Amino acid sequence: MFSDASNHWYHIADNKNIIQPAPDQPRYKADEYAAIADNILLYQKNNGGWPKNYDMQAILTPQQKEALLAAKAETHTTFDNRTTYSHVAYLSQVYTLTHDDKYKQAALKGFDYILEAQYDNGGWPQYYPLEKKYSRHITYNDDVFAGIMILLKNVLENKPDYTYIDDNYRKRLQKAFDKGLDCIVKTQINDAGSPTAWCQQHDEVTLAPAWARAFEPPCICSAESAKLVLFLMSLPNPSKEIIAAVQSAATWFNQSKITGITIKTVKVSADSSSTGKAYTDKVVVADAQAAPVWTRYYELKTHRPMFCNRDSKVVYSLAEVEHERRVGYAWYSNEPQKVLDKYDNWLKKQKI
């Protein structure tokens, strides 16, 4: 549940983190769930949200705990890298197992944060309170939107871990969920005569596809869209608008798939590497037997596969991406295939 955050904490240095991992930092076992939940309580901010990129299973030193307690009033809280909604889900599970009220209260505080962070149009920003630049945009990247919606769906379906939520609060979550569905439908990109899929981030006011980081331009994004569609397909009684959104996305996934290639990681010599030492590279290789793949990005209007460098320059082949970004970003995806594998059976169940 927290593997993405843990990986960032241990392997991507960030001097802005409240605490840094100690050498050979010990960790709780997965079944030591109360101890892990206590860690989650330590990390939770006064506003109900959590910061990203820490290991919830780390056995913290007294000094690390003191630093976290001293930073409770900070508000650099986020949904990025699968943060906050995953903490709420975990605390709810532990409350179900232990019936310790402190976990229930912390989870409810997390739900309060989720409700407060939602825009009136139904979207959620990457960070809340709102910060500058692209983090204010409605965010589909890193499962932000889908993760929140799956959490709310589990509550509304009365899954066992959420029976502690009373009817009045459940109505508030239902309203947020409905607004979220409406936002998903309204942000589906229609720039060539028919709906396609979604961008990683959409402007929080206009709902248009928007820039995120310098190498993440406005475009149609295959992987993020596939996760959204899989969520929509999981709804028990989808509206006609949701059914239409799924149909359009599935059609676009079929139209945009790329066949006859595979992406390989290869070793490169020191003089071929941007780091000046032996390293790896990624190359596109012809392969008639390869399964379909999708580029992560497709150009708006043309729907042409595209890539982007850190200077925000758009290019149209992986080979044109600078080495650091070529090996450091997921430029291809097979996520849409997961949608297509389920689509026919899903469609048969719809009353259309």
Contacts in CASP RR format, 6 or more apart in sequence:
PFRMAT RR
TARGET T0000
AUTHOR 0000-0000-0000
METHOD contacts of the structure
MODEL  1
MFSDASNHWYHIADNKNIIQPAPDQPRYKADEYAAIADNILLYQKNNGGW
PKNYDMQAILTPQQKEALLAAKAETHTTFDNRTTYSHVAYLSQVYTLTHD
DKYKQAALKGFDYILEAQYDNGGWPQYYPLEKKYSRHITYNDDVFAGIMI
LLKNVLENKPDYTYIDDNYRKRLQKAFDKGLDCIVKTQINDAGSPTAWCQ
QHDEVTLAPAWARAFEPPCICSAESAKLVLFLMSLPNPSKEIIAAVQSAA
TWFNQSKITGITIKTVKVSADSSSTGKAYTDKVVVADAQAAPVWTRYYEL
KTHRPMFCNRDSKVVYSLAEVEHERRVGYAWYSNEPQKVLDKYDNWLKKQ
KI
1 82 0 8 1.000
1 86 0 8 1.000
1 89 0 8 1.000
1 90 0 8 1.000
2 55 0 8 1.000
2 56 0 8 1.000
2 57 0 8 1.000
2 82 0 8 1.000
2 86 0 8 1.000
2 90 0 8 1.000
4 81 0 8 1.000
4 82 0 8 1.000
4 142 0 8 1.000
5 52 0 8 1.000
5 53 0 8 1.000
5 54 0 8 1.000
5 55 0 8 1.000
5 56 0 8 1.000
5 81 0 8 1.000
5 82 0 8 1.000
5 83 0 8 1.000
6 54 0 8 1.000
6 55 0 8 1.000
6 56 0 8 1.000
6 57 0 8 1.000
8 14 0 8 1.000
8 52 0 8 1.000
8 53 0 8 1.000
8 81 0 8 1.000
9 17 0 8 1.000
9 21 0 8 1.000
9 53 0 8 1.000
9 54 0 8 1.000
9 55 0 8 1.000
9 58 0 8 1.000
10 21 0 8 1.000
10 25 0 8 1.000
10 55 0 8 1.000
12 53 0 8 1.000
14 53 0 8 1.000
17 51 0 8 1.000
17 53 0 8 1.000
17 54 0 8 1.000
18 51 0 8 1.000
18 54 0 8 1.000
18 67 0 8 1.000
18 68 0 8 1.000
18 71 0 8 1.000
18 74 0 8 1.000
19 54 0 8 1.000
19 60 0 8 1.000
19 64 0 8 1.000
19 67 0 8 1.000
19 68 0 8 1.000
21 55 0 8 1.000
21 58 0 8 1.000
22 61 0 8 1.000
22 64 0 8 1.000
25 55 0 8 1.000
25 58 0 8 1.000
25 59 0 8 1.000
26 58 0 8 1.000
26 59 0 8 1.000
27 55 0 8 1.000
27 57 0 8 1.000
27 58 0 8 1.000
27 59 0 8 1.000
28 35 0 8 1.000
28 36 0 8 1.000
28 39 0 8 1.000
28 57 0 8 1.000
28 58 0 8 1.000
28 59 0 8 1.000
29 57 0 8 1.000
30 57 0 8 1.000
33 93 0 8 1.000
33 94 0 8 1.000
33 97 0 8 1.000
34 94 0 8 1.000
34 98 0 8 1.000
34 100 0 8 1.000
35 59 0 8 1.000
36 56 0 8 1.000
36 57 0 8 1.000
36 90 0 8 1.000
36 94 0 8 1.000
37 90 0 8 1.000
37 91 0 8 1.000
37 94 0 8 1.000
37 103 0 8 1.000
39 56 0 8 1.000
39 57 0 8 1.000
39 58 0 8 1.000
39 60 0 8 1.000
40 50 0 8 1.000
40 56 0 8 1.000
40 87 0 8 1.000
40 90 0 8 1.000
40 91 0 8 1.000
40 106 0 8 1.000
41 91 0 8 1.000
41 102 0 8 1.000
41 103 0 8 1.000
41 106 0 8 1.000
42 60 0 8 1.000
42 65 0 8 1.000
42 68 0 8 1.000
42 69 0 8 1.000
43 50 0 8 1.000
43 51 0 8 1.000
43 54 0 8 1.000
43 56 0 8 1.000
43 68 0 8 1.000
43 87 0 8 1.000
44 50 0 8 1.000
44 87 0 8 1.000
44 106 0 8 1.000
44 109 0 8 1.000
44 110 0 8 1.000
45 51 0 8 1.000
45 71 0 8 1.000
45 72 0 8 1.000
45 73 0 8 1.000
45 74 0 8 1.000
45 75 0 8 1.000
45 77 0 8 1.000
46 72 0 8 1.000
46 73 0 8 1.000
47 75 0 8 1.000
47 77 0 8 1.000
47 113 0 8 1.000
47 129 0 8 1.000
48 77 0 8 1.000
48 106 0 8 1.000
48 109 0 8 1.000
48 110 0 8 1.000
48 112 0 8 1.000
48 113 0 8 1.000
49 77 0 8 1.000
49 84 0 8 1.000
49 87 0 8 1.000
49 109 0 8 1.000
49 110 0 8 1.000
49 113 0 8 1.000
50 77 0 8 1.000
50 78 0 8 1.000
50 83 0 8 1.000
50 84 0 8 1.000
50 87 0 8 1.000
51 74 0 8 1.000
51 76 0 8 1.000
51 77 0 8 1.000
51 78 0 8 1.000
51 83 0 8 1.000
52 78 0 8 1.000
52 80 0 8 1.000
52 81 0 8 1.000
52 83 0 8 1.000
53 81 0 8 1.000
56 87 0 8 1.000
56 90 0 8 1.000
58 64 0 8 1.000
60 68 0 8 1.000
75 129 0 8 1.000
76 127 0 8 1.000
76 131 0 8 1.000
77 84 0 8 1.000
77 113 0 8 1.000
77 127 0 8 1.000
77 128 0 8 1.000
77 129 0 8 1.000
78 84 0 8 1.000
78 126 0 8 1.000
78 127 0 8 1.000
78 128 0 8 1.000
78 135 0 8 1.000
79 85 0 8 1.000
79 117 0 8 1.000
79 124 0 8 1.000
79 125 0 8 1.000
79 126 0 8 1.000
79 127 0 8 1.000
79 128 0 8 1.000
79 139 0 8 1.000
79 144 0 8 1.000
79 148 0 8 1.000
80 126 0 8 1.000
80 127 0 8 1.000
80 135 0 8 1.000
80 139 0 8 1.000
80 141 0 8 1.000
80 142 0 8 1.000
80 144 0 8 1.000
81 142 0 8 1.000
82 142 0 8 1.000
82 143 0 8 1.000
82 147 0 8 1.000
84 110 0 8 1.000
84 113 0 8 1.000
84 114 0 8 1.000
85 114 0 8 1.000
85 147 0 8 1.000
85 148 0 8 1.000
85 150 0 8 1.000
85 151 0 8 1.000
86 147 0 8 1.000
87 110 0 8 1.000
88 107 0 8 1.000
88 110 0 8 1.000
88 111 0 8 1.000
88 114 0 8 1.000
88 151 0 8 1.000
89 151 0 8 1.000
89 154 0 8 1.000
89 161 0 8 1.000
91 103 0 8 1.000
91 104 0 8 1.000
91 106 0 8 1.000
91 107 0 8 1.000
92 103 0 8 1.000
92 104 0 8 1.000
92 107 0 8 1.000
92 161 0 8 1.000
92 162 0 8 1.000
92 164 0 8 1.000
93 161 0 8 1.000
94 100 0 8 1.000
94 103 0 8 1.000
95 101 0 8 1.000
95 103 0 8 1.000
95 104 0 8 1.000
95 107 0 8 1.000
95 161 0 8 1.000
95 164 0 8 1.000
96 160 0 8 1.000
96 161 0 8 1.000
96 163 0 8 1.000
96 164 0 8 1.000
104 164 0 8 1.000
108 165 0 8 1.000
108 169 0 8 1.000
111 165 0 8 1.000
111 169 0 8 1.000
111 173 0 8 1.000
113 128 0 8 1.000
114 124 0 8 1.000
114 148 0 8 1.000
114 151 0 8 1.000
114 152 0 8 1.000
114 176 0 8 1.000
115 172 0 8 1.000
115 173 0 8 1.000
115 176 0 8 1.000
116 128 0 8 1.000
117 124 0 8 1.000
117 125 0 8 1.000
117 128 0 8 1.000
118 124 0 8 1.000
118 176 0 8 1.000
118 179 0 8 1.000
118 180 0 8 1.000
119 125 0 8 1.000
119 138 0 8 1.000
119 183 0 8 1.000
119 204 0 8 1.000
120 179 0 8 1.000
121 138 0 8 1.000
121 179 0 8 1.000
121 182 0 8 1.000
121 183 0 8 1.000
121 186 0 8 1.000
121 204 0 8 1.000
121 207 0 8 1.000
122 138 0 8 1.000
122 176 0 8 1.000
122 179 0 8 1.000
122 180 0 8 1.000
122 182 0 8 1.000
122 183 0 8 1.000
123 138 0 8 1.000
123 145 0 8 1.000
123 179 0 8 1.000
123 180 0 8 1.000
123 183 0 8 1.000
123 204 0 8 1.000
124 138 0 8 1.000
124 139 0 8 1.000
124 144 0 8 1.000
124 145 0 8 1.000
124 148 0 8 1.000
125 135 0 8 1.000
125 136 0 8 1.000
125 137 0 8 1.000
125 138 0 8 1.000
125 139 0 8 1.000
125 204 0 8 1.000
126 134 0 8 1.000
126 135 0 8 1.000
126 136 0 8 1.000
126 137 0 8 1.000
126 139 0 8 1.000
126 141 0 8 1.000
126 144 0 8 1.000
126 201 0 8 1.000
127 135 0 8 1.000
127 136 0 8 1.000
130 136 0 8 1.000
134 201 0 8 1.000
134 210 0 8 1.000
134 211 0 8 1.000
134 212 0 8 1.000
134 213 0 8 1.000
136 204 0 8 1.000
137 201 0 8 1.000
137 202 0 8 1.000
137 203 0 8 1.000
137 204 0 8 1.000
137 210 0 8 1.000
137 212 0 8 1.000
138 145 0 8 1.000
138 183 0 8 1.000
138 187 0 8 1.000
138 201 0 8 1.000
138 202 0 8 1.000
138 203 0 8 1.000
138 204 0 8 1.000
138 207 0 8 1.000
139 145 0 8 1.000
139 200 0 8 1.000
139 201 0 8 1.000
140 146 0 8 1.000
140 198 0 8 1.000
140 199 0 8 1.000
140 200 0 8 1.000
140 201 0 8 1.000
140 202 0 8 1.000
140 221 0 8 1.000
140 224 0 8 1.000
140 225 0 8 1.000
140 227 0 8 1.000
140 228 0 8 1.000
141 200 0 8 1.000
141 201 0 8 1.000
141 212 0 8 1.000
141 216 0 8 1.000
141 221 0 8 1.000
141 224 0 8 1.000
143 227 0 8 1.000
145 180 0 8 1.000
145 184 0 8 1.000
145 228 0 8 1.000
146 227 0 8 1.000
146 228 0 8 1.000
146 230 0 8 1.000
146 231 0 8 1.000
147 231 0 8 1.000
149 177 0 8 1.000
149 180 0 8 1.000
149 181 0 8 1.000
149 184 0 8 1.000
149 231 0 8 1.000
150 231 0 8 1.000
150 234 0 8 1.000
152 173 0 8 1.000
152 176 0 8 1.000
152 177 0 8 1.000
153 177 0 8 1.000
153 231 0 8 1.000
153 234 0 8 1.000
153 235 0 8 1.000
154 161 0 8 1.000
154 162 0 8 1.000
155 162 0 8 1.000
155 165 0 8 1.000
155 170 0 8 1.000
155 173 0 8 1.000
156 170 0 8 1.000
156 173 0 8 1.000
156 174 0 8 1.000
156 177 0 8 1.000
157 236 0 8 1.000
165 173 0 8 1.000
181 239 0 8 1.000
181 242 0 8 1.000
183 207 0 8 1.000
184 198 0 8 1.000
184 228 0 8 1.000
184 232 0 8 1.000
184 245 0 8 1.000
185 241 0 8 1.000
185 242 0 8 1.000
185 245 0 8 1.000
186 207 0 8 1.000
187 198 0 8 1.000
187 199 0 8 1.000
187 202 0 8 1.000
187 207 0 8 1.000
188 195 0 8 1.000
188 196 0 8 1.000
188 197 0 8 1.000
188 198 0 8 1.000
188 245 0 8 1.000
188 248 0 8 1.000
188 249 0 8 1.000
189 195 0 8 1.000
189 196 0 8 1.000
189 197 0 8 1.000
189 198 0 8 1.000
189 199 0 8 1.000
189 209 0 8 1.000
189 220 0 8 1.000
189 300 0 8 1.000
190 196 0 8 1.000
191 300 0 8 1.000
191 301 0 8 1.000
192 301 0 8 1.000
192 303 0 8 1.000
194 248 0 8 1.000
194 251 0 8 1.000
195 244 0 8 1.000
195 245 0 8 1.000
195 248 0 8 1.000
195 249 0 8 1.000
195 252 0 8 1.000
196 220 0 8 1.000
196 248 0 8 1.000
196 249 0 8 1.000
196 252 0 8 1.000
196 303 0 8 1.000
197 220 0 8 1.000
197 221 0 8 1.000
197 222 0 8 1.000
197 225 0 8 1.000
197 228 0 8 1.000
197 229 0 8 1.000
197 249 0 8 1.000
197 252 0 8 1.000
197 253 0 8 1.000
198 220 0 8 1.000
198 221 0 8 1.000
198 224 0 8 1.000
198 225 0 8 1.000
198 228 0 8 1.000
199 209 0 8 1.000
199 210 0 8 1.000
199 218 0 8 1.000
199 219 0 8 1.000
199 220 0 8 1.000
199 221 0 8 1.000
199 224 0 8 1.000
200 212 0 8 1.000
200 216 0 8 1.000
200 221 0 8 1.000
200 224 0 8 1.000
201 209 0 8 1.000
201 210 0 8 1.000
201 211 0 8 1.000
201 212 0 8 1.000
201 216 0 8 1.000
202 208 0 8 1.000
202 209 0 8 1.000
202 210 0 8 1.000
203 209 0 8 1.000
203 210 0 8 1.000
208 218 0 8 1.000
209 218 0 8 1.000
209 219 0 8 1.000
209 220 0 8 1.000
209 300 0 8 1.000
210 218 0 8 1.000
211 217 0 8 1.000
211 218 0 8 1.000
211 312 0 8 1.000
214 308 0 8 1.000
214 310 0 8 1.000
214 311 0 8 1.000
214 312 0 8 1.000
215 308 0 8 1.000
215 309 0 8 1.000
215 310 0 8 1.000
215 312 0 8 1.000
215 325 0 8 1.000
215 329 0 8 1.000
216 308 0 8 1.000
217 297 0 8 1.000
217 306 0 8 1.000
217 308 0 8 1.000
217 312 0 8 1.000
217 314 0 8 1.000
218 300 0 8 1.000
219 297 0 8 1.000
219 298 0 8 1.000
219 299 0 8 1.000
219 300 0 8 1.000
219 306 0 8 1.000
220 252 0 8 1.000
220 256 0 8 1.000
220 297 0 8 1.000
220 298 0 8 1.000
220 299 0 8 1.000
220 300 0 8 1.000
220 303 0 8 1.000
221 296 0 8 1.000
221 297 0 8 1.000
221 298 0 8 1.000
222 253 0 8 1.000
222 256 0 8 1.000
222 294 0 8 1.000
222 295 0 8 1.000
222 296 0 8 1.000
222 297 0 8 1.000
222 298 0 8 1.000
222 333 0 8 1.000
222 335 0 8 1.000
222 336 0 8 1.000
223 294 0 8 1.000
223 296 0 8 1.000
223 330 0 8 1.000
223 333 0 8 1.000
223 335 0 8 1.000
223 336 0 8 1.000
225 249 0 8 1.000
225 253 0 8 1.000
225 336 0 8 1.000
226 253 0 8 1.000
226 333 0 8 1.000
226 335 0 8 1.000
226 336 0 8 1.000
226 338 0 8 1.000
226 339 0 8 1.000
227 335 0 8 1.000
228 249 0 8 1.000
229 245 0 8 1.000
229 246 0 8 1.000
229 249 0 8 1.000
229 250 0 8 1.000
229 339 0 8 1.000
230 338 0 8 1.000
230 339 0 8 1.000
230 342 0 8 1.000
232 238 0 8 1.000
232 242 0 8 1.000
232 245 0 8 1.000
232 246 0 8 1.000
233 246 0 8 1.000
233 339 0 8 1.000
233 342 0 8 1.000
233 343 0 8 1.000
233 346 0 8 1.000
235 242 0 8 1.000
238 246 0 8 1.000
238 350 0 8 1.000
240 352 0 8 1.000
243 350 0 8 1.000
243 352 0 8 1.000
246 343 0 8 1.000
246 346 0 8 1.000
247 347 0 8 1.000
249 339 0 8 1.000
250 339 0 8 1.000
250 340 0 8 1.000
250 343 0 8 1.000
253 294 0 8 1.000
253 336 0 8 1.000
253 339 0 8 1.000
253 340 0 8 1.000
254 340 0 8 1.000
255 303 0 8 1.000
256 294 0 8 1.000
256 298 0 8 1.000
256 303 0 8 1.000
256 305 0 8 1.000
256 336 0 8 1.000
257 292 0 8 1.000
257 293 0 8 1.000
257 294 0 8 1.000
257 336 0 8 1.000
257 337 0 8 1.000
258 292 0 8 1.000
258 293 0 8 1.000
258 294 0 8 1.000
258 295 0 8 1.000
258 305 0 8 1.000
259 290 0 8 1.000
259 292 0 8 1.000
260 286 0 8 1.000
260 287 0 8 1.000
260 288 0 8 1.000
260 290 0 8 1.000
261 284 0 8 1.000
261 285 0 8 1.000
261 286 0 8 1.000
261 287 0 8 1.000
261 290 0 8 1.000
261 293 0 8 1.000
262 284 0 8 1.000
262 285 0 8 1.000
262 287 0 8 1.000
262 290 0 8 1.000
262 293 0 8 1.000
263 282 0 8 1.000
263 283 0 8 1.000
263 284 0 8 1.000
263 285 0 8 1.000
263 293 0 8 1.000
263 318 0 8 1.000
263 331 0 8 1.000
263 332 0 8 1.000
264 282 0 8 1.000
264 283 0 8 1.000
264 285 0 8 1.000
265 280 0 8 1.000
265 281 0 8 1.000
265 282 0 8 1.000
265 327 0 8 1.000
266 280 0 8 1.000
266 281 0 8 1.000
266 282 0 8 1.000
266 283 0 8 1.000
267 278 0 8 1.000
267 279 0 8 1.000
267 280 0 8 1.000
267 281 0 8 1.000
268 278 0 8 1.000
268 279 0 8 1.000
268 280 0 8 1.000
268 281 0 8 1.000
269 278 0 8 1.000
270 276 0 8 1.000
270 277 0 8 1.000
270 278 0 8 1.000
270 279 0 8 1.000
272 281 0 8 1.000
273 279 0 8 1.000
273 281 0 8 1.000
273 323 0 8 1.000
274 322 0 8 1.000
274 323 0 8 1.000
274 324 0 8 1.000
275 323 0 8 1.000
279 323 0 8 1.000
279 327 0 8 1.000
280 327 0 8 1.000
281 323 0 8 1.000
281 326 0 8 1.000
281 327 0 8 1.000
282 318 0 8 1.000
282 326 0 8 1.000
282 327 0 8 1.000
282 331 0 8 1.000
283 318 0 8 1.000
283 319 0 8 1.000
284 317 0 8 1.000
284 318 0 8 1.000
284 319 0 8 1.000
291 334 0 8 1.000
291 337 0 8 1.000
292 334 0 8 1.000
292 337 0 8 1.000
293 332 0 8 1.000
293 333 0 8 1.000
293 334 0 8 1.000
294 332 0 8 1.000
294 333 0 8 1.000
294 334 0 8 1.000
294 335 0 8 1.000
294 336 0 8 1.000
295 305 0 8 1.000
295 306 0 8 1.000
295 307 0 8 1.000
295 331 0 8 1.000
295 332 0 8 1.000
295 333 0 8 1.000
296 329 0 8 1.000
296 330 0 8 1.000
296 331 0 8 1.000
296 332 0 8 1.000
296 333 0 8 1.000
297 305 0 8 1.000
297 306 0 8 1.000
297 307 0 8 1.000
297 308 0 8 1.000
297 331 0 8 1.000
298 304 0 8 1.000
298 305 0 8 1.000
298 306 0 8 1.000
299 305 0 8 1.000
299 306 0 8 1.000
299 314 0 8 1.000
304 316 0 8 1.000
305 316 0 8 1.000
306 314 0 8 1.000
306 315 0 8 1.000
306 316 0 8 1.000
307 314 0 8 1.000
307 315 0 8 1.000
307 316 0 8 1.000
307 317 0 8 1.000
307 318 0 8 1.000
307 320 0 8 1.000
307 321 0 8 1.000
307 331 0 8 1.000
308 314 0 8 1.000
308 315 0 8 1.000
308 321 0 8 1.000
309 315 0 8 1.000
309 320 0 8 1.000
309 321 0 8 1.000
309 322 0 8 1.000
309 325 0 8 1.000
310 322 0 8 1.000
310 324 0 8 1.000
310 325 0 8 1.000
315 321 0 8 1.000
318 326 0 8 1.000
318 331 0 8 1.000
318 332 0 8 1.000
321 331 0 8 1.000
END
